[in-house]
Amino acid sequence: MSASKSSSSLVHRKLAKTYAMKVRPNPRYNEFVARLRSLLARAKPWQGVTFPSVDLAYASAAHVLSGEGSLHAGGRWNAPGAFPAIYSSTRPGTANEEAFHLAADFHLAPDDLKPRVTCGIEWNLLSVIDLTTGDLPSWLKLSDWMRENFSRINDGGFETLCQAFGRAVRSSGVTGMLCHSARVKGGINLVVFRDRMRKAETARVLRADELKKNLA
């Protein structure tokens, strides 16, 4: 395998790790697990390119595909410590806007804003649920759940509804979800459960060799 292909970090194996969620589980988790059975038939293969926006200090191909950042800090669909998830958007502009909305949520001063890199990830996934369709079951109130301030709720020691739902989807064996952006109107995000990727599924950071060269 060439150095370029190696550095692009083709992903095709599960992580042999266990995780310890750092917050109290949401009491609706078991309900979500039971109700998800009707949604699992919607899971389909998905191929395409998405775009994460990452802090320059963590912009290596290996780190981009690790999901380690969200494992430690949490994200909209995974609580801190619960499991690694890779967040990206179907348009690069959405990824950038989401990053700066997040900075605004934390009331960062201009001097606290760190350089970021937007790169492309090429995916070949076997089991993705599309939550952007208009025929979702009535109990799945995603627009309401996504109004939660997940970082504030996590700081209070609790898992959010979105995070409990994401944990339930991951537990079902599905690899990822397509969902609307909570911050960018019309934006669509892909959330991949890193440790649920099968051997036949791949993720590749595009032009990883150039990324490595420019980060050196």
N, C-alpha and C positions, 0 to 999 in steps of 0.2 A: 504494500500500500504506500502511495506517495505521501510525502510530508504534508502536502496540501490537503489530501483527502483525510489523513489522520487528524490534522488539526481542526477539520470541520466537524469532528466528533459525531460520526454516524451513531445514532442511538438505537440499540436493538436488544436491550436486556433489562431485566428488572433489577432494582437495587435491593440487595439483601440486607435491609435495615428495618428496625422497628422504630416507631416514633412515639413521643410522649407530648400530647397536646398541653400547652401551657395555661389554658383557660378551662373553666367549667363547661362541660358539654351542654348544648342547647337541648331542652327537654323534648323538642319535636323531632329529634333525629330518628328515633325508631318509627315514628309515623311516616317520615319521608322514605325510609327504607321500604316499608310496606307498600306505600303508594307508588313508588318508582316502578314497580313491576309492569304497570300498564304503559310506561314510557320506554321501556327497554327495547321494545320492538321497533322504535324509531331510530335506534342507533345504526348508523351506516358508515361505510368507508368514506374517508375524506382525504383529498390530496390538494395541495396548494401552497402558497407562500404567504407567510405572515411576518409582522414586524414588531419586535420588542424595542423599547427604549430603555437603555440601561446606563447606570452610572459608569463613567469612564474607567473607574478603578476596577470594575467587575465585567469588563467588556470582552473578555477572552471567550472563544467559542465554547470551551469546556464549561465555563461558568454560566454562560447564557443558557446552555442546555441542561444545566444541573437542577434548576429549581431551588437551589439552596437559599437564595435571597428570600423567597416567599416562605420557605420552611421556617426560617428563623424569625422573620418580621411579620409573617402573615400576609394575607391579601383578601380581596373581597370574597373569594370562594374557598379559602383555606385559613384556618386559625393558626396562630404561631405554634410551631412544634408539631402540627397535625400530620403533615405530609408535604413533599415538594410539589409545587405546581409551576408550570411555565406559562406566563402571561404574555400574550402578544395580540396584535390587531391586524385586521385584514387590509388596512390602509396605514401607511407610515405616518400620515398626519394625525390619525387617531391616537397612535402610540405616543407621539410627542405631546399632544394636547392633554392626554391623561396624565402624563408625567408632571406637567406644570400645574394642572389642577390639584394634583396630590401635594405639590410643594405649597400651593396656596392654602390647602387644608391645614397644613402644619405651620402656617404663618411664618414661612421662612423669609428672612431678610434677603435683599438682592445679593449681598456678599456671601450668603450661605448656599446659593444655588451652585451646584456642581456641574461640570461639563458632562454631557450625555452623548451616547452613541446609539444611532438607530441602524439596525442591520436586518437582513432578511433570513428567515428560516424556511427551508423547503421541507414539507411534511408528506409522509405517506402513512396514513392512519387507518385502522380497520374498524374502529368502533367509536363514533362521535355522535352525540345527541345534539340536535339543532334546536335551541331554545328561542330562536328568533322568529319562528313561524307563528301564524295567528290562530292556530287551532289547538293551543295548549289547554290542558284540563283546568277547570275553574279554581281548583285548590292551589294551583301553582301561581301565586301572586308575586311574580318576580319584580314588577315595577314598584310595588310597595316595599318589598324586602330590600331592594337596592337603594332605598332612601336611608337605610341605616348608616350611621357613621361607624364603620367597622373598627377603626383604630381606637376610637373612644370607648366603644363597648368592650373591646379586647383589653384596653387599659384598666377597665373596671373588673376584669377577671372572667368575662363571659364570652361564649361563642355566639356569633350572630346567626340569624336564620339562613342567610346565603351560605355561610360557612358550613352549617349543619347539612344543608342541601348538597353542597359540593362534596362533603365527606360521604354522604349517602350514595351519590353518583359514583364516586371513586370505589366505594365498597362493592358496588354492583359489578365491577370489572370493566366498566366503560373506560375508554382511554381519555376522552376529553369532551368538552362542551363548546358549542358556539353560542354566544350570548350577546345581548345588547350592551353597549357601554353605558355605565351609569353617569358618566360625566360629559360625553361627547355625543350630541344629537346625531343620530344616523350611524354612529360608529358600531362596529361589530368586533368582538374579541374572541379569540380562541384560548381556552384554558385547557392545558394538557396535564394530566396526572402522571408525572414523570415515572413513578415506580410501577405504573400499570401498563407501560408500553410492552407489547409483545415482541418476540424475536423478529417477526416479519414486518414490524413497523419501524420506520426510520425518521430521523430528523437531522437536517444538515444545515449548518450556518453557511450561507452563500459567501463566496470569496473570503473564506476564513484565512487564507494565506495573506491576503492584503490587510485584513484586520489585524493579524498578528504582527505584520511588519510595521504598521503605523502605530501600534501600541508600544512597540519596543523602545 
